[in-house]
C-alpha cells in the first residue's frame, strides 16, 4: 500500500490506489451524501478515499462513476454521479456532460451558468428525495 500525503502533509495516511476504482466504496460515499441531502466535491471524495486532490486521481474516480451508476441502476436507484461536483461552481465536470448523461436526462444546454445550475439542482433533488425515503 502506497502512502499519500493525505489532507495533512504532517500525517500521511494509507492510500490504496485500488480505492480509486472501488465502485462499491465510492457508491457508499455518494449514497451517504445523498441521504444527507448534499453534493460532494471531487476533493472531498478523494479525501474520503485517502488522497489529496490531483487531476489524475480525479480522472481515475470519474472512470469508476459509470460502474457506480450501473450498480445503482441494477438496484433501481437513480444515478449518483450527478452529486460529484467541482468546488468552484457546484456543477459536475465536463465528463458528466459530454458522457451522455445530461442528454439522456433531456438536457441539451451549456455546461455552465444558470441553466446548467438549475438542471443540476433538479437532478440532485430527485436523488436526495429518493434517498430521503430510505
C-alpha positions, 0 to 999 in steps of 0.5 A: 500500500502506497502512502499519500500525503493525505489532507495533512502533509504532517500525517500521511495516511494509507492510500490504496490506489485500488480505492480509486476504482472501488465502485462499491466504496465510492457508491457508499460515499455518494449514497451517504451524501445523498441521504444527507441531502448534499453534493460532494466535491471531487476533493472531498471524495478523494479525501474520503478515499485517502488522497489529496486532490490531483487531476489524475486521481480525479480522472481515475474516480470519474472512470469508476462513476459509470460502474457506480451508476450501473450498480445503482441502476441494477438496484433501481436507484437513480444515478449518483454521479450527478452529486460529484461536483467541482468546488468552484461552481457546484456543477459536475465536470465536463465528463458528466456532460459530454458522457451522455448523461445530461442528454439522456436526462433531456438536457441539451444546454451549456455546461455552465451558468444558470441553466446548467445550475438549475438542471443540476439542482433538479437532478440532485433533488430527485436523488436526495428525495429518493434517498430521503425515503430510505 
